[in-house]
């Protein structure tokens, strides 16, 4: 009886450890950094860091990126996601 309880406890601990490491590994964000100038030939630079959730990044990576015309461009633009970035740039 005691050995069965010990085996179950060890099995449960191993399962919890495996699942806890998997969730941390899958929660990584995709980050991109950009260097921006205050004007085309400007001397003041700004660094823009963008963090994209992994699921959103994977969604767009799996999309077909061929565009037959300029009307296909909106397929790749997410205005609601980019609005906070645009608002910060206008400050």
SVG drawing of the C-alpha trace seen along z (x, -y; Angstrom):
<svg xmlns="http://www.w3.org/2000/svg" viewBox="-8 -66 32 68">
<polyline fill="none" stroke="black" stroke-width="0.4" points="0.0,0.0 2.8,-2.4 4.8,-1.7 1.7,-2.4 1.3,-5.8 5.0,-6.5 4.8,-5.5 1.7,-7.7 3.4,-10.7 6.5,-10.4 4.6,-10.0 2.5,-13.1 5.6,-15.1 7.3,-14.1 4.1,-15.0 3.9,-18.4 7.5,-19.1 7.2,-18.2 4.1,-20.4 5.5,-23.3 8.6,-23.4 6.5,-23.1 4.2,-26.1 7.2,-28.3 8.9,-27.3 5.7,-27.9 5.0,-31.4 7.9,-33.2 7.1,-36.4 8.7,-37.3 10.6,-40.5 11.9,-42.9 13.9,-46.1 14.0,-49.0 16.3,-52.1 14.3,-55.2 15.6,-58.7 13.9,-61.9 14.1,-62.9 15.6,-61.3 19.1,-62.7 18.6,-63.2 21.1,-62.7 18.6,-61.7 17.9,-58.0 15.1,-56.2 14.8,-52.5 11.4,-50.9 11.0,-47.4 8.0,-45.4 6.9,-42.3 4.5,-40.0 2.8,-37.1 4.0,-33.8 0.5,-32.7 0.0,-35.9 3.4,-35.6 2.8,-32.0 -0.6,-33.0 0.9,-35.5 4.0,-33.3 1.6,-30.6 -0.2,-33.0 0.5,-33.2 2.6,-36.3 2.3,-36.5 0.4,-39.6 -1.0,-39.9 -1.9,-43.6 -1.7,-46.5 -5.3,-45.6 -3.8,-42.5 -1.8,-44.6 -4.6,-44.8 -4.3,-41.1 -1.1,-41.7 -1.9,-44.8 -3.6,-44.6 -4.5,-48.3 -5.8,-47.6 -2.6,-45.9 -0.4,-48.7 -2.4,-51.7 -0.7,-51.8 2.7,-51.9 1.6,-54.6 0.2,-56.7 3.6,-56.4 5.5,-57.5 3.3,-60.7 4.3,-61.9"/>
</svg>
